[in-house]
């Protein structure tokens, strides 16, 4: 597989001499894809114009995907794909113009093929941080695992600092199970020289809710990476993040006054698979305008309709736009949280509203 990837990459690079620093990368992409189709290395729906064979039902081995070539922040980005089961193992390469030629300055390939470590991906985006006078750039890849069935797949997001070492490890490297059926593309993000923001859809602890938006925001400080706000976009989503996180993370999101008590609740509720039913609706605490109460019924099975739910109640501080902290946890509702706020958790919210969205 690595040999095939490098043959494809080297073939593209052999053609880069025809693309000047200000050349038309769209025309360059069309010419190369036409050569690939002429060699019958691509497959797809029957199309007499493209003259490509039909794709097999499952196995794409022996085929390559269409090339993607575009510019960003003065760099040239090339995406390639080599056929595997149910899709393509896609790679990305970034080139810089040196006045006379394009030079590869970064690459992202999945070249470890063991059962546990081989993570091929469909690349949904390769982003590069904006121009800056320090000539310091970070590349962010957003991808998902290719497969033939189910809308649940792992998503991958990886951030790298561009530099002379093409084998430099990532600053941020994460993989999470996500629901790919709600948004298009299924994972979105942005990157700056010291900032990575990613959003995708994950499963909810409440099967009736099904899924929720997950936000991952990281600050990069001289190689040190830490997660920062926003942690979530809704009070219930924040409660879920708090529950599924390890305590060393959840503690940072918990206010100090009741942290010892909340540690006990977190120890009791945190597990490999957290499951519960939200008590509807979320309640606002009008005398303390930045407080909301989220109730969850963790009993199994959940309390029957018409009976008093066995609730656990999470008191959440929400400051605009999306700064959440846990204030307290208990088995009784907080006095004063009496105002129903159906919009708090019912409204769709996203950090990337311009992109595709499916309800």
C-alpha positions as CSV (number, residue, x, y, z in Angstrom):
1,X,0.0,0.0,0.0
2,X,2.8,2.4,0.9
3,X,4.5,1.7,-2.4
4,X,1.3,2.4,-4.3
5,X,0.8,5.6,-2.4
6,X,4.3,6.8,-3.1
7,X,4.1,5.9,-6.8
8,X,0.9,8.0,-7.1
9,X,2.5,10.8,-5.1
10,X,5.7,10.7,-7.2
11,X,3.7,10.7,-10.4
12,X,1.8,13.9,-9.3
13,X,5.1,15.5,-8.3
14,X,6.6,14.7,-11.8
15,X,3.8,16.8,-13.3
16,X,4.2,19.7,-10.9
17,X,6.9,21.1,-13.1
18,X,4.1,22.2,-15.5
19,X,2.3,24.2,-12.8
20,X,3.8,27.6,-12.1
21,X,3.6,29.5,-8.9
22,X,0.5,31.3,-10.2
23,X,-0.7,28.5,-12.4
24,X,-4.3,27.3,-12.6
25,X,-4.5,24.5,-10.1
26,X,-8.1,23.6,-11.2
27,X,-6.9,23.0,-14.8
28,X,-3.9,21.0,-13.4
29,X,-6.3,18.8,-11.4
30,X,-8.5,18.2,-14.4
31,X,-5.6,17.2,-16.6
32,X,-4.2,14.7,-14.1
33,X,-7.6,13.2,-13.4
34,X,-8.2,12.8,-17.1
35,X,-4.9,10.8,-17.3
36,X,-6.0,8.6,-14.5
37,X,-9.3,7.9,-16.1
38,X,-7.7,7.2,-19.4
39,X,-5.5,4.6,-17.8
40,X,-8.8,3.1,-16.3
41,X,-7.5,3.5,-12.8
42,X,-10.8,5.0,-11.5
43,X,-14.2,3.4,-11.1
44,X,-17.7,4.8,-10.7
45,X,-21.2,4.8,-12.1
46,X,-21.4,3.9,-15.8
47,X,-20.5,7.1,-17.7
48,X,-19.5,6.9,-21.4
49,X,-17.9,10.4,-21.2
50,X,-15.6,9.5,-18.3
51,X,-15.0,6.0,-19.8
52,X,-14.4,4.4,-16.4
53,X,-15.3,0.9,-15.3
54,X,-18.1,0.4,-12.7
55,X,-16.9,0.1,-9.0
56,X,-17.2,-3.3,-7.4
57,X,-19.7,-3.7,-4.5
58,X,-17.1,-3.8,-1.7
59,X,-13.5,-3.9,-2.9
60,X,-11.8,-0.9,-4.5
61,X,-8.3,-2.5,-4.5
62,X,-6.5,-1.7,-7.8
63,X,-8.3,1.7,-8.2
64,X,-7.4,5.2,-7.2
65,X,-9.6,8.1,-6.3
66,X,-9.9,11.4,-8.1
67,X,-7.1,13.8,-7.1
68,X,-8.0,17.0,-5.3
69,X,-5.7,20.0,-5.8
70,X,-6.2,23.5,-4.3
71,X,-4.4,26.4,-2.8
72,X,-4.5,27.7,0.8
73,X,-2.4,30.4,2.5
74,X,0.1,30.3,-0.4
75,X,0.5,26.6,-0.3
76,X,-0.6,23.9,-2.7
77,X,-2.6,21.0,-1.2
78,X,-2.8,17.7,-3.0
79,X,-5.1,14.8,-1.8
80,X,-4.8,11.3,-3.2
81,X,-6.6,8.0,-2.6
82,X,-5.7,4.4,-3.0
83,X,-8.5,1.8,-3.1
84,X,-9.3,-0.4,-0.1
85,X,-12.5,-2.2,1.1
86,X,-15.5,0.2,0.8
87,X,-13.5,3.3,-0.2
88,X,-10.1,4.8,-0.4
89,X,-7.1,5.3,1.9
90,X,-6.6,9.0,1.4
91,X,-3.3,10.9,1.8
92,X,-2.5,14.6,1.8
93,X,0.6,16.5,0.7
94,X,1.4,20.2,1.0
95,X,3.8,22.0,-1.3
96,X,5.5,25.4,-1.0
97,X,6.6,27.5,-4.0
98,X,10.3,28.4,-3.8
99,X,10.5,30.7,-6.8
100,X,11.3,28.1,-9.3
101,X,9.5,24.9,-8.2
102,X,7.1,23.3,-5.8
103,X,8.7,21.6,-2.8
104,X,6.9,19.2,-0.5
105,X,6.8,20.6,3.0
106,X,4.3,18.2,4.7
107,X,2.6,14.9,4.2
108,X,0.0,12.8,6.0
109,X,-0.2,9.1,5.2
110,X,-1.5,6.1,7.1
111,X,1.4,3.7,6.6
112,X,1.1,1.4,9.6
113,X,-1.1,-1.6,8.6
114,X,-1.5,-3.6,11.8
115,X,-5.1,-4.4,12.9
116,X,-5.1,-2.0,15.8
117,X,-3.1,0.9,14.2
118,X,-4.2,1.1,10.6
119,X,-6.7,3.9,10.5
120,X,-7.4,4.8,6.8
121,X,-9.7,7.8,6.3
122,X,-11.8,9.7,3.9
123,X,-10.4,13.2,4.0
124,X,-13.2,15.8,4.3
125,X,-10.8,18.8,4.7
126,X,-7.2,19.7,4.8
127,X,-6.9,23.2,6.4
128,X,-3.9,25.5,6.9
129,X,-3.8,28.4,9.3
130,X,-3.9,31.9,7.7
131,X,-0.8,33.8,6.6
132,X,1.3,35.4,9.3
133,X,4.6,37.4,9.3
134,X,6.3,34.7,11.4
135,X,5.9,32.2,8.6
136,X,4.5,29.8,11.2
137,X,1.7,27.5,10.0
138,X,-0.4,24.6,11.3
139,X,-2.2,22.1,9.1
140,X,-5.4,20.4,10.2
141,X,-6.8,17.2,8.7
142,X,-10.5,16.2,9.2
143,X,-11.4,12.7,8.2
144,X,-13.7,9.7,8.8
145,X,-13.3,5.9,8.5
146,X,-14.6,4.5,5.2
147,X,-17.0,1.7,5.4
148,X,-20.0,0.3,3.4
149,X,-22.7,0.3,6.1
150,X,-24.0,2.2,9.1
151,X,-23.9,5.9,9.8
152,X,-21.7,5.4,12.8
153,X,-17.9,5.6,12.1
154,X,-14.8,7.0,13.7
155,X,-13.8,10.5,12.8
156,X,-10.2,11.7,12.9
157,X,-8.7,15.1,13.5
158,X,-5.0,15.8,13.5
159,X,-3.1,19.0,13.7
160,X,0.6,19.4,12.6
161,X,3.0,22.3,12.6
162,X,4.6,22.7,9.2
163,X,8.3,22.6,9.2
164,X,11.4,20.9,7.8
165,X,10.7,17.5,9.4
166,X,8.2,15.7,7.2
167,X,7.9,13.0,9.8
168,X,7.1,15.3,12.7
169,X,4.4,14.0,15.0
170,X,1.0,15.7,15.4
171,X,0.3,18.5,17.9
172,X,-3.3,17.2,18.2
173,X,-4.4,13.6,17.3
174,X,-7.8,12.3,18.2
175,X,-10.2,9.7,17.1
176,X,-13.9,9.4,18.2
177,X,-17.0,7.4,17.2
178,X,-19.4,9.8,15.5
179,X,-22.7,9.8,13.8
180,X,-22.2,10.8,10.1
181,X,-25.8,11.1,9.1
182,X,-26.7,14.6,10.4
183,X,-24.2,17.0,8.8
184,X,-22.3,17.3,5.5
185,X,-19.4,17.1,5.8
186,X,-19.6,15.0,8.9
187,X,-16.7,16.8,10.6
188,X,-15.9,20.5,10.3
189,X,-13.2,22.7,11.8
190,X,-10.9,25.7,11.7
191,X,-7.3,26.2,12.5
192,X,-5.0,29.1,13.5
193,X,-1.4,29.1,14.4
194,X,-2.2,28.5,18.1
195,X,-5.8,27.3,17.9
196,X,-7.8,24.2,16.7
197,X,-11.6,24.0,16.7
198,X,-13.5,20.9,15.6
199,X,-17.2,20.0,15.6
200,X,-19.0,16.7,14.8
201,X,-21.9,14.7,16.0
202,X,-21.7,12.0,18.7
203,X,-24.2,9.7,20.4
204,X,-26.1,10.9,23.4
205,X,-26.3,9.2,26.7
206,X,-30.1,9.4,26.2
207,X,-31.1,7.0,23.3
208,X,-34.3,9.1,22.9
209,X,-32.2,12.2,22.1
210,X,-30.0,10.0,19.8
211,X,-27.1,12.4,19.1
212,X,-25.6,15.7,19.9
213,X,-23.0,18.2,18.7
214,X,-19.5,17.6,20.1
215,X,-17.1,20.6,20.2
216,X,-13.3,20.1,20.6
217,X,-11.4,23.3,21.0
218,X,-7.6,23.3,21.7
219,X,-5.1,26.1,22.5
220,X,-1.5,25.4,21.4
221,X,1.2,27.1,23.4
222,X,4.8,26.3,22.4
223,X,3.9,22.6,21.8
224,X,1.7,22.3,24.9
225,X,-1.9,21.6,24.0
226,X,-4.9,22.1,26.3
227,X,-8.6,21.9,25.8
228,X,-10.6,25.1,26.3
229,X,-14.1,26.6,25.9
230,X,-16.4,26.0,24.2
231,X,-16.7,22.5,25.7
232,X,-20.3,22.3,24.6
233,X,-23.1,24.4,23.0
234,X,-26.0,23.4,25.3
235,X,-26.4,22.7,29.1
236,X,-27.4,19.0,28.5
237,X,-24.4,18.5,26.2
238,X,-22.1,20.0,28.8
239,X,-23.5,17.6,31.4
240,X,-22.8,14.7,29.0
241,X,-19.2,15.9,28.5
242,X,-18.7,16.2,32.2
243,X,-20.1,12.7,32.8
244,X,-18.0,10.9,30.1
245,X,-14.8,12.8,30.8
246,X,-12.2,11.4,33.3
247,X,-12.3,13.3,36.6
248,X,-9.0,15.0,36.0
249,X,-10.7,16.8,33.1
250,X,-14.1,17.2,34.7
251,X,-12.5,18.7,37.8
252,X,-11.3,21.6,35.7
253,X,-14.9,22.2,34.6
254,X,-16.2,22.0,38.2
255,X,-16.4,25.1,40.5
256,X,-14.4,24.8,43.7
257,X,-17.2,25.3,46.3
258,X,-18.8,21.8,45.8
259,X,-15.9,20.0,44.0
260,X,-15.4,17.3,46.7
261,X,-19.1,16.4,46.6
262,X,-19.2,16.5,42.8
263,X,-16.1,14.2,42.7
264,X,-18.2,11.6,44.6
265,X,-21.1,11.9,42.2
266,X,-18.7,11.7,39.2
267,X,-17.1,8.6,40.6
268,X,-20.5,7.0,41.0
269,X,-21.8,7.9,37.6
270,X,-18.8,7.8,35.3
271,X,-18.3,4.5,33.5
272,X,-17.3,3.1,30.1
273,X,-20.9,3.5,28.9
274,X,-23.0,6.2,30.6
275,X,-26.7,5.8,30.0
276,X,-29.7,7.8,31.2
277,X,-32.8,9.7,30.3
278,X,-33.0,13.5,30.5
279,X,-35.8,15.0,32.5
280,X,-37.6,17.4,30.2
281,X,-37.4,20.3,30.0
282,X,-34.2,22.0,31.2
283,X,-35.0,24.5,34.0
284,X,-33.7,28.0,34.4
285,X,-33.0,29.6,37.7
286,X,-34.4,33.2,37.3
287,X,-33.0,34.7,40.5
288,X,-29.5,33.6,39.3
289,X,-29.7,34.3,35.6
290,X,-26.6,32.3,34.6
291,X,-27.7,29.1,36.3
292,X,-29.6,26.2,34.6
293,X,-30.7,22.8,36.0
294,X,-30.4,19.6,34.0
295,X,-32.1,16.5,35.4
296,X,-31.2,12.9,34.4
297,X,-32.9,9.6,35.3
298,X,-30.1,7.0,35.6
299,X,-32.4,4.2,36.9
300,X,-32.5,1.0,34.8
301,X,-35.1,0.7,33.4
302,X,-36.0,4.4,33.5
303,X,-38.9,5.4,35.7
304,X,-42.3,4.7,34.1
305,X,-44.4,7.5,32.7
306,X,-46.7,8.8,35.4
307,X,-44.3,7.9,38.2
308,X,-41.9,10.3,40.0
309,X,-38.6,10.1,38.2
310,X,-35.5,9.1,40.2
311,X,-33.6,12.1,39.1
312,X,-30.0,13.3,39.5
313,X,-29.8,17.1,39.1
314,X,-26.9,19.0,37.7
315,X,-26.6,22.7,38.4
316,X,-24.8,24.3,35.4
317,X,-23.4,27.9,35.1
318,X,-23.7,29.1,31.5
319,X,-22.1,32.4,30.5
320,X,-22.2,33.7,27.0
321,X,-21.5,32.6,24.5
322,X,-20.6,29.0,25.4
323,X,-18.7,29.0,28.7
324,X,-20.1,26.2,31.0
325,X,-19.0,25.1,34.5
326,X,-20.6,22.5,36.9
327,X,-21.8,24.2,40.1
328,X,-23.4,21.3,42.0
329,X,-24.8,17.8,41.7
330,X,-27.5,16.3,43.9
331,X,-30.5,14.0,44.1
332,X,-33.0,16.8,44.7
333,X,-34.0,19.7,42.4
334,X,-32.3,23.0,43.2
335,X,-34.7,25.5,44.9
336,X,-35.3,28.5,42.6
337,X,-34.8,26.6,39.4
338,X,-38.4,26.8,38.4
339,X,-38.5,28.4,34.9
340,X,-38.9,26.0,32.0
341,X,-36.5,26.8,29.3
342,X,-37.3,24.6,26.3
343,X,-34.9,26.6,24.0
344,X,-31.9,25.9,26.1
345,X,-31.4,22.4,24.7
346,X,-34.0,22.1,21.9
347,X,-32.4,24.7,19.5
348,X,-29.9,23.5,16.9
349,X,-26.5,25.2,17.5
350,X,-23.3,24.9,15.6
351,X,-20.0,26.7,15.4
352,X,-20.1,26.3,11.6
353,X,-23.5,27.4,10.4
354,X,-22.5,28.1,6.8
355,X,-21.7,24.4,6.2
356,X,-24.2,21.7,5.2
357,X,-26.7,20.6,7.9
358,X,-29.4,18.0,8.0
359,X,-32.0,17.8,10.7
